[in-house]
Amino acid sequence: MMAGLNAAGVDVLDLEVASVPVTRFLTRTPRAFAGITIRLHHDDPSRIMVRFFDAEGTDISEDGQRKIERLFQREDFRRVLAEEVGDIQIPPRALEEYTVALEATVEAEAIRRHKFKLVVDYSFGATSLVMPTLLGKLGADVLAVNPYVSTAARVNFDAEAAAQRVAGLVRASGAHLGAILDADGERLTLIDNEGRVLNHTDALLAFVDLVCDHLLGDKIALPVNITQQASAIAHAHGVDVIQTKISIAALMAAANDPGVGFAADGAGGYILPGFLPAFDAAGALLKVMDLLARHDRPLADVVSALPKVHLTHESVITPWEQKGLVMRSLVELAGRDVVLVDGVKVVHGDGWVLALPDPEEPVTHVWAEAPTDSEARKLAQEYSRRIRQLLR
């Protein structure tokens, strides 16, 4: 990849082994105008993902992706003369720049006074090159699991088994907090001080509850398929919620709004726009420590006070050529109480249902939330049935 860029006359800064957030952070500096990261696919290690970042360090738009794909398929490449071939350089102190900037986003002294005890699983990823020194500077007593980079081990990594292992270590060691940082360094799984593995919805609500009193801004950004309890918690703190499309690029674009102080996707991805308008598991972990230290509350107490969430999800097989018909028909059936930020979201009294075609598979996703689990399932099944009837 780097040789190909050089052949097109592009100079390359080689970060060698680096997490995705570190790559994004260096892309935002004046020395670069774009970024690329090359990684194994999360679900299929036989596939390679090439991800492109713009000058802000965020994912390029879907239109930008399509333009690159068209140029690639047409083999419309720019080739330069020998004297214009680009160079490869290794930027000095790249990790130090990232860690110094990350430490500046939290109240370091409050974290040191709290004397955190942590269990952290690095998932054999590159965050293990960054976090140990930073956590040490913050006075944390850390039990590190899988604290080195290994492609072979990362391929065989079982996230669910890792979560249970970290939970057991938290209980055995009496730690304040457990965390699993995915191999790319973008997504965070939290374990509270009682050794309970938090699902992503509870972790998001806990984050919203803690961060709204210490927000650099007056808004948070959340996708349209997130529980309405998140909005209720935010509004109780006097904070507005911006609903975004479910795509990562759309959420990151919203995080660039000057008034947005926090964003999340409900699947372990957290954005702290004051530092980086993109997912950063290391930054999210530090922010959780910062907020718990400021509130002087254990995470288990925060989670216990959260409202119950009754949210369900179903999938309906939908041929590509009929996705547009399904969406138009649902808008007509829904009447006035409809939100068209992404897909078709219909408000039903104390709940809602969202139908959204999958961008990569012949499937329509249906999410529903209601006051009880049975009502949520009933609502999702009703709309799934309507979609199947439209396909006949």
Buried (B, 14 or more C-beta within 10 A) or exposed (E): EBEEBBBEBBBBBEBEEBBBBBBBBBBBEEEBEEBBBEBBEEEEBEEEEEBEBBEBBBBBBEEEBEEEEEEEEEEEEEEEEEEEBBEEEEBEEBBEBBBEBBBEBBBBEBBBEBEBBBBBBBBBBBBBBBBBEBBEBBBBEBBBBBBEBBEEBBEEBEBEEBBEBBBBBBBEBEBBBBBBBBBBBBBBBBBBBBBBBBEBBBBBBBBBBBBBEBBBBEBBBBBBBBBBBBBEBBEEBEBBBBBBBBBBBBBBBBBBBEBBBBBBBBBBBBBBBBBBBBBBBBBBBBBBBBBBBBBEBBBBBBBEEBEEBBBBEBEBEBEEEBBEEBBEBBBEEBEEEBBEBBBBBBBBEEBBBBBBBEEEEBBBBBBBBBEEEEBBBEBBBEBBEBBBEBBE
